[in-house]
Amino acid sequence: MAKLEKEYNYFLSILATLKQDHNGEYVVIKGNNILGYYDSIDGAIKETSKTHAIGTFLVKRIEDQNENTVMRFHSRVYAAK
């Protein structure tokens, strides 16, 4: 299973419910748990990364998903000599 696949599948399974109260917001998911809702992706990452390592949680905008949806994965990996 790809990293964050569990979170993405959980997001898809609850999307209809999320859209009722949080359409247009960003949700943060870790495992099958919602960690919070935010107005911006930057705010979601900044706040969540205070308590969870980057790459261990999913941030998704709550909106209709279609086959043209683009998924972006970001990593903050630094190489040192």
DRENGU-120623 format. One record per residue (C-alpha): x, y, z. Coordinates in steps of 0.2 Angstrom, whole numbers, plus 5000, padded with zeros to 4 digits. Each point is the difference from the previous one (the first is absolute). Last residue first. Layout:
<pts>
XYZ
...
</pts>
This chain:
<pts>
513750825013
498250045004
498449964991
498350075005
498349924999
498550115002
498849894990
498550054990
498749894992
498850074987
498549924995
499150074984
498249974998
499549964982
499049845004
498950105011
499950065018
498750135006
500750115014
500849985017
501850054997
501249875006
501449995013
500649835004
501149955015
501749915003
501050094987
500450155011
500249945018
498550035012
499850125014
500650174993
499949934982
498150015002
500050195003
501150044985
499349874988
498250065003
500450185000
500949984983
498649904993
498850145004
498350025009
500449865012
499149855007
500749885013
500849845005
498849884992
500449825004
500049854989
501949994999
500550195001
498850124991
500150194998
498550084992
500150164989
498550114998
498950024984
498649905006
500149985019
498249965007
499149904986
501649974990
500849895014
498549885000
500249974981
501849985002
500049875013
500649854990
501150114989
500950065015
500249835007
500749944984
501350145000
500549975018
500349814997
501050054984
501150115011
501549914995
499749874986
499349835005
</pts>
